[in-house]
Amino acid sequence: MKKEDWIWWSDFREKKSSTVSGTEYNKIAELHAEYFNHRLIIPCKCSPKRIQAFIDDLNKKFTSEPKPKVR
């Protein structure tokens, strides 16, 4: 993961809220498209299963790669 994406993801994961803002929703979709090599797909907000799958995939990638030197 790029340094700035890693920082954003780390901050997102530290958040205590169980909801995702519109900006976060779009950023998650953008990160998933970039790191899983597919075109940008913005999942329907009517069913949280797809965005949760994106979050789960990104969590696996986040934890499996070495932490970049940040801050």
N, C-alpha and C positions, 0 to 999 in steps of 0.2 A: 504494500500500500504506500502511496505517496504520503509524505510527511503531513501535509495539510489535511488530507483525508483521514489519516490516522488520528490526528488531534481532534477533528470534528467528530469522528466515531467514538472516541474515548469520552468526550464531553457529552455526547448523546447518550451513551450507556450509563453515565454517572447520574443522569437526570432521574429524579424520583417519581415523576409523573407516569401514569399508565396510558396516557394518550399521546398521539403524535400530531404535531401542528402541520398545517398545510405546507409550510416551507420544509420542514423535516421530511414529510411524506415524499415530496419531489426530490429532495437530496438523496434519500434512500434509494429511490428508483434510479436516479442518475448514477450513483455509486454501483448499484447492482449491474446496470448495463455496462459500465466501464470495466468492472473487474470480472464479470462473467461473459464478456464479449458477445453482447446481443444489442439489438437496437433498443432505444429507450421505450419502455413500456410503463405507463402510469396505471397501476391497477385501480379498478373501481373501488371507491370508498364504501360501497354498500356491503362488501364482504371483506373483513379484515384478514382472512386466511392468506391471501396472496401477498400482502405487504408483510405479514408476519413471516412468511416463508423467505421473503427477501432479507428480512432482518436476521433470521436464523442463518441463512447462507453467509451473510456478511460477518456475523459473529464468528462463524467457523474460520473464515478467512482471516479475520482480525486476530484470533487467538493462535492460528497456526503459523503466522509469519512473525519473524523477529521484530521486536519493537524498535522503531527508528529512533535515532537520537533526537529528542524533542525538548523544547523549552530550555 
